[in-house]
Amino acid sequence: MSTTTAAAAETLEKIRQQFNEAPYPNIPLEQSPLEKTSDLYNHSLVTAYYRKTQKIVSPEGKMILDVGCGSGYKSLMLAGANPGARIVGIDISDTSVDLARKRLVHYGFDNAEFHVMNVEDLPDLTMQFDYINCDEVLYLLTDPIVGLKAMGAVLKDTGIMRVNFHSALQRRFYHQAQQFAERVGILNESKETSITLFREFMASLRPNVTLKARTWTASCESSDDILMANHLLRGDKGWTIPQFFEAMDKAGLDFVSMVQWERWNLLNLFADLEEVPLGVAMAMSEASPAEQLHLYELLNSTFNRLLDLWCCHPAAEAVEPVALEDWTATQWHQARIVLHPQIQIEQLQENLTEAVTTMTVTDLNQICPKSGTPVLVNGMLASCLLTLFKGPMTFSAILAQWQQIQPINLLTLAPTTLEEAEGSLITEVQRLVELGYLLAEQPA
Ligand SMILES: C[S@@+](CC[C@H](N)C(=O)[O-])C[C@H]1O[C@@H](n2cnc3c(N)ncnc32)[C@H](O)[C@@H]1O
């Protein structure tokens, strides 16, 4: 049973009302996310488990919980991305739960169930989960740490949880808008009245007033949904990276990875790393993972609206996977290489075939965006990736193919040595594994 106080119960009731009036997201049943490669990729257990363990898991039979499932759009992504898994969705809003149920049925999924429930009451479900998706919910909870603990209580020891919080730095102007609307009573009104009042109020401001200049766009005039999800969102909160890590610590959870880890890569922020003053470069490279993420948000705060991450229970015995850059040649040779299942799609096959036949490059970022910068693959590598569509291969087998394709060194015209081929292929495969397009696994 939940331990909510009267004030917390009142806030919860307001949030329930808001999402009963406007279930989120407001996307018609007919609009399917099942062809959206990037979204399916982010909702795939394969992605999260590989980030944690460097192992490739099968979603078959896994238990997945979607906390604050809303109208079920993401529950549908979870079902689509994880064939054979069981999906359980919960939400405080009965209207949302009703829509979520209908959405999954509409797409023929009979492996899903939904419950109207407060996150704090999750242990009442008496189920344990391999994966918990809690997307765009934590920042609405009166006490997010209580929510984190409740989810931790139903997460299996080996499980992984995706949670996110609004970035206090990126969202600050919306938080200011919400505070203003709260203080002048606009948030106490019904949805329609609050939208009308807020639009009238914004129209009365001079254009150079900070809040108007930074947050008011044409879509705020045309879309009620945008206003409700931003300026007029009730209970919205923001954290910085250190605050998020402190909360995980209090809830007894360990950080695994950012969901879009490449969007948090400090190295991507520099035009030329050689130009970074040595002392600063050393301080950045020696910083802990949490500190590096914080440095990133201090430098580039408008880039990521969400602090979106995977976390887990602390391992009984910490067996950290060996970083790819430390793999020996033997480890590489015996590694099993797999093309991530979510990018094994026709479009990629076509693009790779074109790169091979025309000896040009293709951009993997067009298929599944990782950081906004192109991820170019040349004809040789494209040929190897095409072979991976037939199934996993050992690195050694790919190396043999690579040597067949390029038997001579194009600069010296001497036969390509094993060392040359191995060095080039390791660089290419490592780059694609770090970005998450390929998965490289050591034998059990
Ligand atoms: C912004 S929506 C996100 C919906 C969905 N997760 C998505 O990303 O599309 C937030 C959802 O969290 C639900 N919610 C808020 N507080 C909750 C609580 N204490 N327990 C369960 N659900 C809650 C709301 O009803 C709403 O449907």
The ligand as a Tripos MOL2 file, in Angstrom:
@<TRIPOS>MOLECULE
LIG
   27    29     1     0     0
SMALL
NO_CHARGES

@<TRIPOS>ATOM
      1 C1          3.9710   12.0900  -19.7270 C.3       1 LIG1
      2 S1          3.0290   10.6430  -19.5710 S.3       1 LIG1
      3 C2          4.1260    9.4060  -20.2250 C.3       1 LIG1
      4 C3          3.3940    8.2420  -20.8460 C.3       1 LIG1
      5 C4          4.3130    7.1790  -21.4770 C.3       1 LIG1
      6 N1          5.2150    6.6270  -20.5240 N.3       1 LIG1
      7 C5          5.0730    7.7720  -22.6220 C.2       1 LIG1
      8 O1          6.2530    8.1140  -22.4590 O.co2     1 LIG1
      9 O2          4.4990    7.8830  -23.7030 O.co2     1 LIG1
     10 C6          3.0980   10.3200  -17.8410 C.3       1 LIG1
     11 C7          2.2040    9.1800  -17.4040 C.3       1 LIG1
     12 O3          2.5250    8.8390  -16.0610 O.3       1 LIG1
     13 C8          1.3330    8.5660  -15.3490 C.3       1 LIG1
     14 N2          1.5910    8.7480  -13.9180 N.ar      1 LIG1
     15 C9          1.8690    9.8960  -13.2740 C.ar      1 LIG1
     16 N3          2.0380    9.6640  -11.9560 N.ar      1 LIG1
     17 C10         1.8620    8.3410  -11.7760 C.ar      1 LIG1
     18 C11         1.9010    7.4950  -10.6410 C.ar      1 LIG1
     19 N4          2.1630    7.9600   -9.4260 N.pl3     1 LIG1
     20 N5          1.6930    6.1760  -10.8210 N.ar      1 LIG1
     21 C12         1.4190    5.6740  -12.0570 C.ar      1 LIG1
     22 N6          1.3460    6.4330  -13.1570 N.ar      1 LIG1
     23 C13         1.5750    7.7360  -13.0320 C.ar      1 LIG1
     24 C14         0.3610    9.5760  -15.9350 C.3       1 LIG1
     25 O4         -0.9930    9.2100  -15.7100 O.3       1 LIG1
     26 C15         0.7370    9.5690  -17.4240 C.3       1 LIG1
     27 O5         -0.0110    8.6560  -18.1650 O.3       1 LIG1
@<TRIPOS>BOND
     1     1     2 1
     2     2     3 1
     3     2    10 1
     4     3     4 1
     5     4     5 1
     6     5     6 1
     7     5     7 1
     8     7     8 2
     9     7     9 1
    10    10    11 1
    11    11    12 1
    12    11    26 1
    13    12    13 1
    14    13    14 1
    15    13    24 1
    16    14    15 ar
    17    14    23 ar
    18    15    16 ar
    19    16    17 ar
    20    17    18 ar
    21    17    23 ar
    22    18    19 1
    23    18    20 ar
    24    20    21 ar
    25    21    22 ar
    26    22    23 ar
    27    24    25 1
    28    24    26 1
    29    26    27 1
@<TRIPOS>SUBSTRUCTURE
     1 LIG1         1 GROUP 0 **** ****
